[in-house]
């Protein structure tokens, strides 16, 4: 499949207007329309609601937008990694990160480093936790950002790596609202009125944490598992389509909570706390590594104080 089809669709979804998108992509509207139809044919589903007078994505289109963006990021990262291999040398910092952290906490971390380091090239790989850990253990990245808590053990080689807790995150149950900003789907549900549940894959870190919570006798609830995916941004898209409730990272839904697009689907009794960890080699051998470590430890102290 031509990568341009994904780029065209993401541009159109962002602009929400064929005229503006075709102008940005420097092609005619008819050509843009043909490319979107080609992508739809490849996927086997419609992405654009052509029966509406206004521009609207179909539910499948809304779900596919973040997936297309993720695919493009991976392709761009791979391209930049190849290009940078022989040119950036000692200035490159490679980071593996769970996707939710890459879109939130990582941005604060890298801005702090930008202010302290003159010449540096960051290569970020945002993936599932198991992939990120493999990249660190195999020496393909310098640093790893991930979620963790006391109930789970991460398979990181402790003989090679240390970690600092540099931030906190909370998974909270959310749903779209109905009248008066009350949740359309709300915990705990009943045996004769099961709540549609948008879930993480069982083997994922968040999936394991939520499974532990809802299986505990103090959190008796009645859920009907309807959708499953490993990524929180995909779950958020499904929730916004009124397809059920999900536990989502609080930092990733601040805007949606504030504008009333999403709301809590249960009180704090249902929250799950996580640490944000930064894994790194035991010793800082260069001045650059020392700056990165010192900056990260400052953030760790701030997180503990908070």
ChimeraX attribute file (.defattr): number of C-alpha atoms within 10 A of each C-alpha:
attribute: neighborCount
match mode: 1-to-1
recipient: residues
	/A:1	8
	/A:2	9
	/A:3	11
	/A:4	14
	/A:5	19
	/A:6	21
	/A:7	15
	/A:8	21
	/A:9	26
	/A:10	20
	/A:11	20
	/A:12	24
	/A:13	20
	/A:14	12
	/A:15	15
	/A:16	15
	/A:17	15
	/A:18	18
	/A:19	16
	/A:20	15
	/A:21	22
	/A:22	20
	/A:23	12
	/A:24	13
	/A:25	16
	/A:26	10
	/A:27	13
	/A:28	14
	/A:29	17
	/A:30	12
	/A:31	11
	/A:32	22
	/A:33	16
	/A:34	13
	/A:35	18
	/A:36	21
	/A:37	18
	/A:38	15
	/A:39	21
	/A:40	17
	/A:41	12
	/A:42	10
	/A:43	11
	/A:44	9
	/A:45	13
	/A:46	17
	/A:47	24
	/A:48	21
	/A:49	14
	/A:50	12
	/A:51	8
	/A:52	9
	/A:53	7
	/A:54	10
	/A:55	16
	/A:56	17
	/A:57	20
	/A:58	16
	/A:59	16
	/A:60	15
	/A:61	21
	/A:62	19
	/A:63	20
	/A:64	20
	/A:65	20
	/A:66	17
	/A:67	17
	/A:68	17
	/A:69	16
	/A:70	16
	/A:71	13
	/A:72	17
	/A:73	15
	/A:74	15
	/A:75	13
	/A:76	12
	/A:77	16
	/A:78	15
	/A:79	11
	/A:80	12
	/A:81	17
	/A:82	11
	/A:83	11
	/A:84	14
	/A:85	10
	/A:86	8
	/A:87	10
	/A:88	15
	/A:89	11
	/A:90	11
	/A:91	14
	/A:92	17
	/A:93	18
	/A:94	17
	/A:95	24
	/A:96	28
	/A:97	24
	/A:98	22
	/A:99	20
	/A:100	21
	/A:101	19
	/A:102	19
	/A:103	15
	/A:104	13
	/A:105	18
	/A:106	17
	/A:107	11
	/A:108	13
	/A:109	15
	/A:110	14
	/A:111	10
	/A:112	14
	/A:113	16
	/A:114	14
	/A:115	8
	/A:116	13
	/A:117	13
	/A:118	9
	/A:119	11
	/A:120	15
	/A:121	14
	/A:122	14
	/A:123	18
	/A:124	21
	/A:125	22
	/A:126	23
	/A:127	19
	/A:128	18
	/A:129	22
	/A:130	14
	/A:131	14
	/A:132	22
	/A:133	25
	/A:134	16
	/A:135	18
	/A:136	23
	/A:137	17
	/A:138	9
	/A:139	10
	/A:140	13
	/A:141	20
	/A:142	18
	/A:143	23
	/A:144	26
	/A:145	27
	/A:146	25
	/A:147	22
	/A:148	20
	/A:149	15
	/A:150	8
	/A:151	8
	/A:152	10
	/A:153	8
	/A:154	14
	/A:155	10
	/A:156	16
	/A:157	13
	/A:158	13
	/A:159	8
	/A:160	13
	/A:161	17
	/A:162	15
	/A:163	19
	/A:164	18
	/A:165	23
	/A:166	22
	/A:167	20
	/A:168	18
	/A:169	19
	/A:170	16
	/A:171	21
	/A:172	22
	/A:173	24
	/A:174	28
	/A:175	31
	/A:176	25
	/A:177	21
	/A:178	14
	/A:179	7
	/A:180	7
	/A:181	14
	/A:182	16
	/A:183	19
	/A:184	20
	/A:185	26
	/A:186	21
	/A:187	21
	/A:188	17
	/A:189	16
	/A:190	12
	/A:191	10
	/A:192	7
	/A:193	10
	/A:194	16
	/A:195	23
	/A:196	21
	/A:197	21
	/A:198	25
	/A:199	25
	/A:200	26
	/A:201	16
	/A:202	15
	/A:203	12
	/A:204	16
	/A:205	21
	/A:206	25
	/A:207	18
	/A:208	15
	/A:209	21
	/A:210	21
	/A:211	16
	/A:212	12
	/A:213	17
	/A:214	16
	/A:215	11
	/A:216	10
	/A:217	8
	/A:218	10
	/A:219	14
	/A:220	14
	/A:221	17
	/A:222	18
	/A:223	20
	/A:224	14
	/A:225	15
	/A:226	12
	/A:227	17
	/A:228	16
	/A:229	16
	/A:230	19
	/A:231	21
	/A:232	20
	/A:233	21
	/A:234	20
	/A:235	24
	/A:236	25
	/A:237	19
	/A:238	23
	/A:239	23
	/A:240	21
	/A:241	16
	/A:242	14
	/A:243	20
	/A:244	26
	/A:245	32
	/A:246	26
	/A:247	27
	/A:248	27
	/A:249	25
	/A:250	16
	/A:251	16
	/A:252	19
	/A:253	17
	/A:254	11
	/A:255	12
	/A:256	14
	/A:257	18
	/A:258	10
	/A:259	9
	/A:260	14
	/A:261	15
	/A:262	25
	/A:263	25
	/A:264	23
	/A:265	23
	/A:266	18
	/A:267	11
	/A:268	12
	/A:269	9
	/A:270	19
	/A:271	18
	/A:272	19
	/A:273	16
	/A:274	20
	/A:275	18
	/A:276	21
	/A:277	21
	/A:278	24
	/A:279	23
	/A:280	22
	/A:281	17
	/A:282	12
	/A:283	12
	/A:284	14
	/A:285	9
	/A:286	10
	/A:287	10
	/A:288	19
	/A:289	16
	/A:290	13
	/A:291	15
	/A:292	21
	/A:293	18
	/A:294	13
	/A:295	17
	/A:296	22
	/A:297	17
	/A:298	13
	/A:299	19
	/A:300	20
	/A:301	14
	/A:302	13
	/A:303	15
	/A:304	12
	/A:305	7
	/A:306	8
